């Protein structure tokens, strides 16, 4: 089974290349993929005929206990035959349906084969999560197929509507699957069957959610609107997706789950009511159509309602009849769609008011159409008659349901006659329609399907033996599938339906005004359009009310929601411990007092620099709390991050007014109240999270793992570079993206261009005996230079860089590591920039920031790849014992090289910030000063 899925994937990947070589004729070899699935299913017939199963299981997501569990049983065997057989014939048909001048054939061929593979995975999946993955793949591929004609608005609208409706239903279904699997402890359906079902509202909710997905996929009310609109797709797509594949997914799911869930409270009422209503509504709408394809589309909606009622009723006889109807529908609806494609392809229209006299020039096409339409109408000896009579016989003990089924069947007979009459009748005053020569590859597929429908009727006994194992999952079957049961009530009801349908067709002229008047005031498509428009309008209103360009407003709304929703739930449940220790030492009280006072003063500060320094005090206070708790690594990192943050703030504040804009005092108190409330809520959430822990924390094992597997005593650093190295890898990627984003917002020219060349310093600086402490310092204006800062920078820069390397190499066993070392090196570069300007920064770091970032990421990723090539797992550490003279014995850990990558990424990030918010902004200021433009700010922070 997995080989079949891989075959479809490979065929989909090579399809564009084959189409480029051979044009639409490439559909012939591509048809081999679904044909292989059909042949494989035929070969497995003996294995499933007696109720057996073919099972394959492959590991997939071990952490979630999810496997590629594939299982072939009677119902899935039937679906594989339909998916593979009809899929192969439709691809053969498509080879001539698309001409050499057709556009998008490569995309169509690739997506069509991929869709067949996804549908195959759906019907073979035993794991509910795997079924959902394939379910959504069919949704995506159907979106691409329905929207094949991208230049047409109708195609795009139809594709979006199908995607929206089926995706929402699929998400609801996923929740239901999770509820079932979570209760059973497994998502394997073959195991859930044996597990006891949950009771009460839990099961009712799960069933309703799953049925929402099934009803939306099979276009049952109230989700029927998308299927008729999807007729904007090419005819081969309609023949496959809407007759044999996609829309069958919903009724297949109902049939798969019915043996277990049919007895659940809401199952039968929902399925039967939705199915009966859909059958009547679809049949009535089909009688009002003048487009042959739309007539079949509404007929499909009606037939899907019938199948859902039969296969979901949950009794042995209805299950057998539903499975037979599932087969019969594909055998008559697919060829009818293909016939419409032939007519549209040759005559250029599908409007029955414009067609006339086709029966004279295409007798074989007429014969195929009559056979398929007769099967749809339920006329003997075709398989449609066998299935329809089986459905009526299965519901003879339910008069109300039976009456609706007879009425719906009469509508089916009427629109079947209407289809044949509309396609081939001769109309006075209408020019005869000429089709021309019909290629064998276009007429052959519908003829073969119609012939199978004709042969399957007399072979009802064989069909009964093949489908009976599925029906016996519900109990003992009382009624067989047969072409002739004698003069039975079901035969009488069938004759009544045929007579009623024939009368409706015969009276089509007098009934035309009635059909025109009797319709729902709002169609499903109008309801969908109304709903989407109202949602769009609501989105506009909400956006207009909230997105006003005010960052304080955005933050205020976010923080208020955080306070009200989680805070309200927390106050309502009070999940924290009764006794809470407020502090462990007086130092904590002192530090918290300082942090609180600084935070309160920061909110009321009028100057930006003052507010920034006060916020920095809160960060340094947090670092002191880490010191008090004995976490020197965290404290060191917090000190360095806070210092680097202050430096970045200083760079940004140069381009902002000195003071905040004046705000009413009331607004400042509102901000203080919001801040206090958020602080209380976040503190309460921290207490709640700590009190909610039930299982032992996984970090308890980290100290031993750090020594035995990470070969280091600094648990924090070993965790970052070994135990949870994947997390660090993701954070490195985020840092690289953040640096790129910051630079992209500031740079107006290439970041990778040549470094700024330092202009020659003034001649007065180069007098004999004069010493230049920093080469870039001479480019600064005298008022901007500080000789003391230049001297101190030259004295400490190299020492700081060496200290950063010490932190890098000692971090495995002592406080430090690549992150802390990188921050120290970055601060050294920041000091060089502050002392000597942008040219001094270029002298200190003569490489591009992007190069440093890329090198760091490459080193980190390369470390993981090397360990994989060495036979270990990705990012697994190894110890290398060495000896050097004087030093003696020592060892290196390979995770050190990963830490080197962290070091480089941090340096590259800060260097990028210094060059964008620092050097590049300097260039902007200089350019604005030279040109006389730009925004000038006076000492009061006001615009002149």
N, C-alpha and C positions, 0 to 999 in steps of 0.2 A: 504493500500500500504506500509506504513511504517512497518507493521507487517511482510510483505513478505521480506523486506530488512533485518530486524532483524533475521528472520528465516534463510536466507542464511548466514548471519554472524555467527550465532550460529552453523549451520551445518558445516561451514568451520573450525570453532575452534575445534569441536569435531571429525572432520574427521580423523586426525592422530590416535586418540585413538581407533576409530572404526576399522580402518585398522589394527592396532596392534592386536585387538581381532579377527577379522574375515578375515583379508587379503583382497584381491581384492573384495570379496563378500560384503564388506562394501559399495560398490557403490550402491547397491540396496536401502538401507534405505536413503542414501544421495540423491538419485534421487527424493525423496519425496519433497525436497525443490523446485526445478524447476517445478515439477509436480503440486505443490500447486499453483505456479504462473499461470500455464496454466489453471488449474481449476478455479482459481479466475477470470481470463480474460474471460473464457467462461461464467461464471455466470454474468458478467457485459455486455454481448452482448446486451441485450435490452436497456441498458442505453446509449450506443454509436451508436446503429443502426440508430437512427433518428438524428444523429448529436449532441447528448448531450455529456457531459463530467462528469467524476468522479474526484473530487478535494479533496485533503487533504493538509493542511498547518500546519506546526509546527514551532515555533520560533527556530532560530538557532544562527545567529550572529546579534544581535539587533543593534549594533553600525553601521553596514554597511547596515542595512535594508535587510539582506539576510535571507530568511526562507527556511526551507525544504518544498518547494512548489512542490507537486506532482500532475500530471494531466494526466488523461487517456482519449484520444480522439481516433478517428478511426484509424489513422496511428499508434499511440503508442499501441493501442489494438492489432493490427496485429503483431507488433513487440514482444509484450509480449507473444502472442501465440507461435511465432517462438522460442524466447529465452527460454521459459519454456518448451514447448513440445519437441523440438529437444534436449534441454539440458538434460531432463529426459531420453530420449531414448539413448543418447550417454553415459550417466553414466551407464545405464543398459548394454549396449554393452561393456563398459569397464570392467565389472565384470569378463568377460571371456577373453577379449583381453589381460589383464595382468595376467600372471601366478603366482603361489605361489613363484617362484624364482625371479620374477621381482623386481627390486630395484626402490626406489623413488615413490612407489604407494601412500604412505601416503601424500607426498608432492603434487603429481598430484591430488589426490582427493580433498584435501583442497583448492588448488589454482583453480581447475575447478569450484567448488561450489562458491568460492569467485568471480571468473570471472562472473559467471551467475548472481550473485547478483549485481555486478557493472554494468553489461549490463542492468539489469532490472532497476536500478536507472537512467541510462542514458536515456532510452526511456521514463521513467515516469517523468523526471525532467521538471518542468515548469520554474524554475529559471536557467538562462544561466550559472551562476557561479556554481551552483550545477551540471548542465550538464557537465561543464568542469572538475569538480572534479571526477565525475564518468568516464568521458572520459579518463582521465589520469590513473585512477585505472585500466581500461581495458588494457591500454598500459602496465602497470607494470605487471599485471597478465598474459597477453599474452607473455611478455618477459620470465616469469618463465615457462610457458607452452611450448613455442617453444624451450627453452633451457633445456627441461626435461632431456635429455641424456647428462649430464654435462661432461661425459668422452669423448664425441665426439666433435672434433673441429668444425665440420660443424654445430652442434646444437648451440654451443656457438656463432659462427659467425652469424648464422641466427637470433638468439635472439637479439644480439646487433644491427644488421642492422634494424630489425623491430622496436626496441626501439628508435633508433636514428631518423629514418625517421618519425615515427608517433609522437614522442615527439616534434620535431621541428615544424611539422605541427600544433600540438596542441597548442604550444606557440603562433604561429601566429594567430590561431583562437581565443585564449584568448584576444589578443589585439583587434581583431575585435569585440568581445563580449563587451569589456569594452567601445569601441567607441559607439556601439549601445546603451548600457545601460546608459552610461554617457549622451548621448543626450536625451534619453527618460526619464531619471530620475528614472528608475527602470530596474531591470534585469529580471523581470517576463515577459516571452515571450507572454503570453496571454494579458498582458497590453501593451507591445511594439507594438503589432499588431494594437492596437487602436490609438497609438500615431503617429503624423506626422513624416515621415522619414526626416533625414537631406538631404541636396542636395549637388551637386557638387562633388568636389574631396574627401570630407569627406566620403560620402556614398560609392563612388567607392573604396576608400582605405579599408573601413570596409568590403565590400563585397569580395574583393580580398583576404584579410587576412582570412576570414571565409572559403572561398572556398579552400584556401591552406590546412587548416586542414581537410576539408571533402575529398579532393582529395587524400591526403596522407593516410588517414585512410582506404579508400576504394581502395587503390592501383591503382588509375587512373594515366595516364601519366601526368607529368613525374616522378611519384612516384611509378611505378609499380614493381620495381625490388625486393622489399622486400618480396612480397607474394609468388612467386615461391620458393625463397630460404627458406621460412618458412616451406616448406614441410619436412624439417628435423625433425619437431615435430612428436610425435606419431599420428597415424591415427585418433583416437578419437578427438584429438585437431584440426586437419585439418578439420574434418567433422563439428565441432561446430564453431570454430573461423572463418573459411574461407568459410563457406557455409551458416551459419544461424545467426552468432552473430557479431564478431568484424568488419569484412569488411563491414557488413551491416550498421555499425554506420555512416559511411560517407554518404552513399546514404540516410539513414534515416534523417540525418541532412539537406541534400539538400531538401528532401521532406518536412521536417518541416518548413523550412524557405522560400521555393519557393512561397507560397501564398502571401507573402509580398515582397520579394526581387527579384522575377523573372523579374519584370519590371525594376530593376536597371540596369544601363548601361552595365556593363561587365558580368552580370550573365549569360544570355543565350549564348553569344559567348563562354565564358570559359567552361561552363558545356557541351554544345553540341559538341564543337570541341574536348575537352579532352575526352569525352565519345566515340565519333565516332572513334577517333584515337586509343583509348584503345581497342575498340571492334575489329578493324581490326588487330592491332598488336598482341593482345592476341590470336585471332583465328588462325592467320597464324603461330604463334609460337607453338600452340598446335598441329598442323599437323606435326611438326618436332620432337615431343617427342617420345621416346621409353619407358620411365618410365610412367606407368599408372597414378601414383599420380601427376607427373609433367604435364601430359596431362590435367588432371582435374584442376590443379592449373592455367595453362595458360587459360583454358576454363573459370575458375572463373573470371580471369582478364577481359576476353572478355565480359562475361555476366554482370559484374559490369559496364562496359562502356555502355552497352545497357540500363541497369536500370537507370543509371545516366542521359542519354539522355532523357528517357521517363519521369521520375519523376521530372526532373529539367527544362523541357521545358516551364512549366508555363501555360499550357492550361488545361481546364477540361478533355478533352479526353486523352491527354497524361498522366495526373496525374492518372486517373483511370487505364490506361494500365500499368503505372509504378508500381502502388500498386499491381496489379495482378501479374506482373512479379517478384516483390519482394517476393511474396508468392510462386510462381511456382519455382523460383530458389532454395529456401530452400528445397522444396519437391523433387526436382530431384538431386540437387548437394550433399546434405547430405547423402542420401542412396548410391550414387555412391562412395563417399569417404569411407563409411563403407564397401562396397563391396571390394574395394581395400585392406582395412585392413584385410578382411577375406582371400583374396587370398594371401597376403603377409604373414599372420599369418600361413596359412596352407602350402603354397608352398615355402616360404622362399625367394621369389623374386617378383618384380613388373615389371620386364623387359618383354615387350611383345614378344621379340625375344626368350625368354627362356620358354614361356608358350605355352602349346599345349594340346588340347583335354579336357579342363576343362568342356565343356558342357555335356560330357557324365556322369561324376560322380556327378554333382551338378545341376540338372535340376531346382530346386527351386531358386538357386542363379542366374541361367541364366534368369529365368523369371523376377526376381526382377530387374536385370540389364537392361534387354530389356525395361521394363516399364519406368524406370527412364531415360535411354538414349533416348528413344522415346520422352519423355516429354521435355528433353533438346533440342532435334532436332526440336521440335515443330510439332509433328505428332498427328493427331486426334486419339482418343477423349480425350487426356490427357490435364491437365491444362496448360501445356507448350504451346500447340497449341492455346488455348484460349488467353493467355497472349500475345503470339507473334503476332497473328493476330490483336489483339487490338492495339499493338504498330504500326504495319504497317498501319492500318486503320487511326490512329491518325495523321500520317505524310503524308497522300496522297496529301495534299496541299503543301508540301515542297519537290519538286522532288530531289533536291540535297541530302538532308538528307535521303530521302527514298531510293535512289540508294545505299548509303553507308550501310544503314540498311539491305537491301536485300543481299548485298555482305557479310556483317558480318554474317547474318543468314545462308547463304550458307556455310561459313566456320564452323559454329556451327554444321550444319548437317554433314559435312564431318568428323569433329573430333569425333562426337557422334558415327558414324559408325566405325571409327577407334578404338574407345575405346572398343566397343562390340567385333569387330573382333580381336583386340589385346589380349583381355582377354580370349576368348573362342574358337578361331579358332584352327583347327588342322594343324600343320606345318610339312611338310615332313622333315625328318632328325632330328627332335627334339623329345626327349623322352617324352612320355605322362606325364602330371602333375597330381599328385594325391593330393587332398586336405584333404581327410579323413572326419571324422564326423564333421559337423558344429554345434556348440551348438545353441540351440534355442534362447538364450539370445543375440547371435551375429547376427543371421539371422533375428530374429523378428523385431528389430528396422528398418533396411532398408526396409524390406517387408512392414511394416506398413506405412512408409512414401511414398513408391511407390504406395501403394494401395490408400492412400489419394489423391495423385496426379491423379490417375485414376478416382476416384469418383468425384473430384472437377471439372473435365472437363464438364461432363453432368450437374453438379450443378452450371454452370456458372451464371445462373439467380440469385440464392441465393447469390453467391459471389458478384455479381453486387450490390445487395441491401445492403450488408454489407460494401462495399468499397466506394459506391457512396457519402456518406457524406463528405469524404475527398476530392473527386474530385470537389464537389460543392463549396468548398472554393475558387476555381478559377473562377467559373461561372456556366453556365448551361451546363450540359453534353449532347453531341449530339449523341454519339455512346455507345451502351450498350455492356456489356460482354455477349457473347453467344457462344455456340458451333457451331451454324450454322446461318450465316447471308445471306445465299443464294449465288448466283454467283456474288460476289462482287470483286472490284479491289484488296482488301486486300487478298482475297483468291487466286487470280491469282498470286500476288507477293509472297505469301507464297508457292504456288506450284512451282513457278520459283526458289525460294531459295532451296526447297527440291531437285528439279531436279539438280540444280547446285551443291549442296553438294554431292548428290549421284554420279554425274559425276566425281567430284574431288576425291572421294574415289575410284571409279572404275578405275581411271587412276593413282592410287597411284604409280604403278610401273614406268611407263614412266615419271611421274612428280617427282619422287624421286630425280634425279639429279638437277632439277629446285629448289625444296625445299631446297636442300643442299646449292645451290649457292645464292639463294635470301634470304639474311638476312642482318640486319643492321650491319654496320662495327663495332659498339661498342654497346654491349648489356647494358641494364640498370644495371645489376649486375657489369659488368666491369666498367661502369661509376661510380658507387658507390665506388668500390674498388679504382679506380684511384683518386677520390675526397678525400677519407679518407687517402690514402697514401700521397697525396700532402699536406693535412692539417697536417698530422703527421710530414712530412718533414719541413713544414713551422714552426711548433711548435719547432722542434729541432733547426732550424736556428735562430729563434728569441731567444730561450733560450740560445743558444751558444753565441749570440751577446750581450745579456743583463745580463745573470746570470754568472758573472765572479768572484763571491766570494768577491766583493769589496762593503762593506757597504756604503762608500761615493758615489760610483757610483749609487747604488740603490736609495739612498736618493736624489741624484742629478736628476735622471730621474723622480722620483715622483714629486719633486718640480718644475721641468721644465714643466711637463705636467700641474700641477696646475696653473702655471703662464700663460702658453700659451692658454689653452682651456678656463677655466672660466675667466681668465684675459682678453683674447681677446674678448670674448662675452660681458664682462662688458664694455670694452672701446667702442665697437661697438654700444651698446644700451644706455650707460650713464644713468642708471636708478636711480641714487641717486638724492637727493634734490639739488637745485641750490645753496642754502646758507647753509654752514656748519660751525658750531661753533667749532673752533679748541681747545679751552680750556675754562674752567669755572673759574679757579682761578690760580694765579701764582704758587701755590704749584704743580699743575699738570705739568706745564712747567718744573719746576726744577726736578721733579721726572722722567719725560720722558727724559730729557737731560741726567740724570745719567744713566738710563736704556739703552739709545742708545749708550752712550760712552762705557759702560760695554760690550754691545753686540759686538760692533766693535772691542774692544780690545780682547775679547774672541776668535774671529775668527783668530786674528794674534798671539795669545799666543803660545809660544813654549813649555812651561811646562804644564803638564796635571793638576797639582794642581792649578796653576794660572788660567787656563781656567775654572776649576770647580768653583773656588771662584767667578770669574767674572760672570759666568752663574747664580750662586746663588744670586749675586747682582741684576740681572734682575728679579729674583723671588721675592726678598724682595721689589724691587721697585714696582712691580705689587701689592703687598700687601699694600704698601703705597697709591697707587691709590684707593684701596678699602676703606682705611681709609678716604681719602679725599672725597669720595662719600658717606660717612656715612654708610658703611656696615661693622660693626665690626666683625660680624660672619665670613664673607668671608675673611676679613683681618687676623683674628686669624687662620683660617684654612690654609690660604696660607702661613703664617709664619711657622706654624708647619710642613706642608708638605715640604716646602723648607728646613727646618732644617733637617728633616728626610732624605730627598734626599741627602743632603750633606754628612750625616753620611754614607749612603749606598755607595756614590761615594768614600769616603775615604777607605772603606773596599775593594772596587774593585781595587782602584788604587795601592794597595799593590802588586798586581800580575802583574802590567803593568809597562813598562819602565817610567822613570821619565819624559822624554821628548817625544814629538811627533816626528815621523820620518821626516826627512828633505823633504820638498816639494818645487818645483819651485815657485818663487814669482808670476809668472803668474797664477798658479793654485790657489794660495791664493786669488788673486784679483777676479778670476772667482767665487770662493765661496762667497766672499763678495757681488758680484753683484747678485748672485742667492738669497742670503739671503735678500738683500734689495728689490729685485723684489717680492719675496714671501710676505714680510711684507707689501708692498704697495697693493698687490692683496688681501691679507686677510683683510687688513683694508678697502679696497673698498668693499669687499663682506659683511663685517659687516655693512657698511653704506647702501649698497643695500638692505640687509635683513631688516634693520630698516625702510627704506623708502618704502618697498614693503608691509608693513602691512596694511591691509584694515579693517579687523574685529578687534574688541576690544580684547586685550590680556586676556586670561583666568586668568592670575595672578592678575588681578584687584580685583577679589573676594577673593583672598587668605587671606588678613588680617582679614576680617570678618569670614571666615571659620575657621581660626586658633583659634579664640576666641570662636565661638559658637559650633564648632564640634570637634576641636582639644584641646580646653581648655588650650591654651597657647598663650603668647604674642610674643614669638620669632617666627616670620613667617618662617624664614629659616629652623629652626629645626623642627617645626610642619609640614612643607611641606615634609621634608625628612622622618619623621616617621609616618605621618598620611595621608596627602592629596595625596602625591605621593609615598606611602610606597611600592607599587609594583616595582617602579623604583629602590628604595633603595634595595629591596630584590634581584633584578637582579644584582645590583652592588656588593652586598655581595657575591653572587655566583661567580662572576667574580674574586673577590679578593681571594676567597678560591682556585679557579682554578689556579690563578697566583702564589699564594704561593706554591702550589703543584708543579707547573712547575719549579719554580726557584730552589726549593729544589731537585727536580729530576735531574736537570742538574748538580748539585754540589755533592750531596751525592753519595758515592760509597758503602754504606752499609745501613742497615735499619734505617729509621728515627725514628722508634718507639722502638728501642732497649733501653737498660739501659743507663742512663745518664753517662757521663764520670765521673769516680771517681777521686776525687782530691787526688793527691799524697801527701804524708806526707811532710810538709815543712821542710827545712833544720833545723838541731838541733840548729844552731846558732841563728835562729829566735825565738826559744822557750826558750831563756834564761830568768831567773826571772826578773820581772819588765818590760819586753818588751810587748807592746800592739800592737795587730794586728788589723788594722782598717778595712780591708777587708780580709775575709778568703781566697779568691782566689788569693789575691795579692801576698801572700808569694810564690806562684808557679811561679811567673814571674822572669825573670833574673833581676839582680839589675839595669842594664842599662835601662831596660824597665819600671821600676817602678817610680812613682811620688808620694811621700808621701803627697804632697799638694793636688793632685787630689784625692787620696784615702780618705783623711780627709774630703774634701769638699763633695765628693760623699756620705760618711756616714752621713754627717750632713743634706744634702738636699734631699736624696733619698725618705725617707718616706714622707717628706713634699710635694714633687712633686707628689707622688702617691695620697696623700690625695687631692691635688689640682685637679688632674685628675678626681677624684670621684666628687669633687665639680662641675667641669664643666659638668660632666655627669648628675648630679641630678638637676642642675640649668638651664640646656640648654633649658628647655621648655619655660622659661620666660625671660631668659637673655642669653647673648652670651655664646656659649658652645655647649654641646650635646655629644652624644656618639662618634662621629668621632673625634672631637677635644680632648675630654678626653682620648680616646684611643691613640691618637698621643702623648699626654703629658706623659702618662704612658709608652709608647714605648720609648720615649726619655730618661726616667728615666732608663729603662733597658739598653739602649744603653750606657748611662754614666757608669753604673755598669760594662758593658763589657769592655769599653775603659780603665777603671781604674784597673780592676782586671783580665781581660782575660776571656777565655772560661769557666774556672772552677768557676769563680765568677758569670758568667751568669747562670750557672747551679744552683748555690746556690740561686740566686735571683729569678729564675723561675724554680722551681723543677717539673714542668709538661711539657709534650710534646706540641710543637706548634700545632700539628695536633689535639690534644685534645681540646686546646683552640679554634681553628678555628671551629671544629665540635660543640663544646658547644655553641659558638656564633650563628652559623647558626641554631642550634636546638632551641635556645631561641627565635630567630626572627621568625622562621617558627611556633614554638609552640604558640607564641602570636597570630598569625593570625588564627591558628586552634582553640584556645580557644575562640576567639571572634565569630568564626563561630558556635561553639558548644553552645555558650551563646545566640544564636538567632540573632546575628547581621551579618553584612557582613564581609568578610575576612579582617583582619587588621583594623577593625573599632575600634576607641578609645572609652573608657568609663571612666567616672569620678567616683572616689571612695572617698567619704567624710569621714574623720577620725578625732579623737580627742585624744590627748595625754597630760598627765600632763606636766606642765611647757610650753610646746609648744603651746597647745591650739588647735583650729580648723585648719585643713589643709586638703588638698586633694591630691590624687594621680591620675595620668592618666595612663591607661594601656599601652599607647604607650611608657611609660618609659621603660617597659620591652623589647620592641622592640629595644629601644636605647641601652639597656644593651647588647643585641646581637651584635649591631654594634660595641660597645666598645670592646667586646671580640674578634670579628673578626679582628679589626684593630690591637689589641695587638698581636693576634696570627700571623698575617701577618708579622709584624715587627720582632717578635720573631723568626719566621721561617727564615727571611732574615738574622738576626744576627747569627743564628746557622749555616746557610748554607754558606753565604758569609763571616761570621766572624769566628765562632768556628770551623766549618768544614775545612775552608781554613787554619786556624791555625794548625789543625791536619795534613793536607797535608804538610804544611811547615816543621813541626817538623819531620814528617816521611821522607821527602826528605833530611832534614839535617842529620838525623841519618843514612840513607842509602847512603849518599853521592851523591844522584841523584838529579834530579829536575833542574829547570832553575834558575840560579843565575843572579842577576842583580846588576851591580855596580852603583856607584853614578851618572854616566853620563847617565844611562838608556840604556847602550849598552851591548850586550852579550859578555862575555869574550871569 
